[in-house]
């Protein structure tokens, strides 16, 4: 992938089945090849998902005063990151640990992780009032967990393609993780392992599966499913800890019996996959005004966190916008507009040094004939 139009945080959006699209991480600019035609569906899906991510973060300070906001928050958190992760797994179907692909992992995942882990540490020293917070590359801070997890998932993808039943195995790993409170913060392994089944599901999907969920019948059925899920979320707000949706804690952290962990793993996986399928059913397949922004979701994802942290520091959501339906809608629209701007080409050009670094100097020339 020679330029950012061919890669994002969630994966490359080239047409399904393109072998080159199986490595959805940034490539050095030296690997200049004619860009492959992108699949508008995946770019649209990534853009809409990143909008939901930004809106979810904007709703966090408003949840305490509104059951409706909390319900929308739970509803969105049930599928927005699973959708990203499924797409990422889908475009990792043919990933191999070749020198070229490892170089792409370094420049497209490892370097941005180091840069933004450091940047978030210094920024949150101010916003969180923790002046001595250390820079720790082993303890992902805030949004950087996704980059650490993506690196691990990508390296594991050849293994899961070799085993006969990869999805049950991944679900078993996730369930065992919920039984293991001793799993520490190193590389946010608890969350990485609990989200693993969604990545492996993406590895198992084929183009025909996406065509299946985009049929008109599925699109119609998605409406009552979404409505029912939102109604259930409204009911569950005072009855369920929404931290289960973050997939970052073992069952012991919720003060429940250990067997809750595997049960919640299976229940949440079924719920999230169903809602993700409904989300995909309504994603447009044609090129629209926001399609090109799908190539910049990594920028929007990582950069909008600084605005969220600053807004929380200054309590903007509470002081500037009243906790009324109008105020909540205003915050949602502003969050969507902000992340849209951060995915735009001008922003990507400014921050390309951090997310698409040219690092030819750091690698030895590939031997002739190597991939």
N, C-alpha and C positions, 0 to 999 in steps of 0.2 A: 504494500500500500504506500504509494509514493507521497501522498499528501493527505491532509486531514479530511478531505472530501471522501476518503475511503476508510475512515476509521472513527470510532467513538468509544466512550467508556463501555457501552453495552455491547458493542460489536460492529463489525463491518456490515454495511447495508447493501452489499452487492446482490445480484440476483441469486435466489436460492439454487444451490447445486454448483455454484462456481467454486472450484477447488481453492482458488486464490483467496476467496472470501473467508476461508476457515481460520484466518489469523487476524482477528479484529483488534490488533494493537498497532500503534504508530510505527512506521518504518522510517529509517534514515532517508533524508532527502537524496542521498546518493543513488538509491535504488529507483531511478526514474524510469517508469514504464507508462504506457498509455493507460489512463484510468479506465477501469471497468465500469460499465453502466450500473448505476445504483438502483436498488429496488425501493421505490417510493414508499411501499408499505412499511418497511422496517424503519426508514427515516421518520415517517409520520408517527409510528408507534413510539419511538424513542423520544421525539419531541413532546408528545402528549404525556408520556410518563414523567419526563423531567418537569413539566409544568405541575403535575400532581405532587411531585416531590417537594417543589418549592412552596406550593400552597399548603401542604401538610406541615412544613416547618413554620409557616406563617400562622397557622392555626394553634400551634402549641401554647402560646400565652393566653389564648382565648378560651381554652377548654374548661377552665375552672368555673367560668361564669355562664356556660351554655351547654346544655345537654345535647342540643342539635349539632353544635360544632364538634363536640366529642364524638358523636355518632359518625359524622362525615370523616373525622380523623381516623377512627377505627376502620371504617369502610375502605378508605383510600390506602391505609397502611397494610391492608390485607393483600393487596395485589400490585402496588406500584413497583416496589423493588423486586418481587418475584418476576414481574414482566421483564424488567431490565435483565435479570439474571438468566431467564430462559433464553432471551435473544442472544446474550453473550455465549451461553452454552451451544446454541444452535450454530453460531459461526465459529465454534471451536471444534467442529466435528472431525476435521481432518488435520488438526494441529499436530505437528511432530517437532521434537526438540532438535531441529536443525540449526546450524550456526546463524542462518538468516533470521529464523523465527525467534531465537533466543535474543538476538540483537534487537529485534522489534519489542520483545518483552522488556528489555532493559530501558530502551529509549521511550517506550510508550506507557510503561506501568511503573517500573522501579524509580526512574528519575522523577516523574511527577509525584510519586509517593514521598520521596525524600524532600523535594522542594516544598510541597504543601504541608507535610507533617511539620517541617521547620517553621513555615510561615504561620500555620494555625497555632503552634505553640507560643510564638512571640505575640501574636495578635490576642490570644485568649489570656495571656498574662495580664493584659490591660482590661479586656471585657469581663473576665471572671474575677479580677482582683487577686490573681495568684502570681505575684512578681517573680517567684523563684521556681515556677513550673519548668521542669527539665525537658530538654528535647530528647525524646526516646523513640528511636526507630522501631523498637519492638512492641510498643504500646500505641497502636494507631489512635489518633486523636480526632474526634468528631467525624467528618465525612471521609477521612482517608482510609477507614476500615475497608471500604469497597475495593480500593486499589490493592491492598494487601491480600484480600480474599481472592480477587481476580487473578493475581499472580499464582496463588496456590492452586486454584481451580484449573487454570490453564495448564500448569505443569502436571496435574493429575489426570487431565483429559485422556491421554493415551492409555493410561491404566484402566480407566472405566470403559474404554472402547474394547478392551481385551477380555473383560470378564463377561460371563454369559448372561447375568441378570444385573445390569448396572444400577437400575433405579431402585429395586429392593435393597441392594447393598448400600446405596447412598442414604436411603431412609433409615436403615439399621444404624449407620454411623451417626446420623442426626439424632436418632432416639437415644443412643448410648451417650451422646454428648450431654443430653439433658439429665442424665443420671450421674454426671461427673462434675460436681462443683469444684473439684480440684483443678480443672482446666483453667489456667490463668489468663492474663490479659495479653500474653505474647501473641502478637499478630492477630489479636482478637479471634483466637481459634474457636471459641464457643460459637460466635456468630458465623464464622466461616463454615464450620461443620454443620450447623443447623440450617443454613441456606444451601448447603451442597446439593440436596435433591433437586432443587430448581435448575441448577446448572446442568446436572446430569440429565434431567428431563430434556433440556435443550439439546444436549448431545444426541439424544435418542430420536428427536423429531426429524421429519423429512418435509420437503416442500408441500407434499399432498396434505399433511396435517394442518398446515396454515390455510390451505385452500378449503379444507373441510370446515374449519371454524368460521370462515368468512362467507359461508353460504347464507342465503336470505333467511332460511328457516332458523338457523342458529342466531342470526341477528335479531330476529323477532323474539325468540326464546330468551335472549339475553336481557331484555327489558324487564320482565317479571322477576328474573333471577337477581338483577341489580336492585330492584325495588325491595324484594324480600330480604336481601343481604343488608340493605340500609335500614330496614325496619328492625331486623335482628340486632344490628349494631346499636340502634337507639335503645332497645330493650336491655342490651348487655352493658351499657355504659355504667350503671351503678352496681352491676353484678360481676363484672369480669375485669381483671387487671389487663389493660391494653399493652403492658410491657411484654406479654407473651408474643405479640406481633413483631417485636424487635429481634427476637431469636438470639438474644445475647446473654441469657442467664439460664442456669440449670434449674430444675424443678425446686431444689432446696431453697432457692432465693425467694420463692413465692410462699414459703411456709406450707407446702402441701406434701402429701406422700410422694415418694419417688416415682410410683407408677403413673402419676399424672403426666410426667415428661413424655414418655412414648405415646401416650394417648393423645396429648395435645399436638405432638409432632404429626401424627397421622391426620388428626382432625383439621389442623391448620393447613396442612399440605393439600388436603382435598378441597377445602374452602378456597385457598389462594389460587390453586390451579383452575378451579371452576370460574372464579372471577377474572382471572387472567385471560382465559378463553373468551369470556364475554367481552372483555376489553378489546382483545384482538378482533373480535367479530365486528366491532364498531369503528375500528381504525380504517380510514380511507386508504384505498389502494392506488389512487391516482395522485399525480403531482399537484400540490396546493401551494399556497403562499408560504407556508411554514415548512415545507418538505426539506429545503436545503438546511434549515436549522437543525435537523436531525443529525447532521454531521458534526455539530458542535456541542452535543450534550455533555461531553466530559468537561468542557469549559463552563457551561452553565451550572453543572453539578458542583464543581469544586469552588467556583468563584462566588456563587450566591451565598455560600456559608458565611463569608465575611460580613455580608449585609445582615444576615440573620443574627449573627453574634452581636453586631453593633446595635441593631434594633432592640435586642433583648437587654443590652447594657443600658440603653437610654430609655427603656420601657416605652418605645414608640407606640406599640400596639395598644397600650392602656391609656396613654396620655393624648395621642392624636386621634385615635379612632374609638368612638364609644362602643361598648359591648352591646350593640343592637344589630339587628339583621343588616341594616345599611352599612354599619361600620365593618361588620364581618365580611360582607360582600366586597367592600372597598379594599380591605386587606388582601382578599383573595385575588382580586383583579390586579392590584399592584404587584403581588408576588409573581403572578403569571407574566406581567409585562416586564418585570425585572429579569427573570430567567430567560425570557425570549430575547431581550437585548444582549444578555451575556452569551447567548449561543450564536450571535450574529457574526459575520465575517470580519468586520472591523475589530471587534474584541479578540477574535481568534488570532488576528495578525499581531496584535499587541502582546499577547501572552503566549505566542507560539514558542518562545524560547524556553518556557517552563514545561509545556505539555507536548511539544514536538521538537525537542532539541536536536540540532545537527551535531552528531557526535562521531563523525567519521574518524576523528583523531583518536578516539578511545578504542577502536577495534582494528585488529590486523586485517589486511585485505583477505578476502575469502579465496581459498585455492580455486584454480580453474576447474570447472565442472561440478563444484559444490553447490548445494541449494541454499 
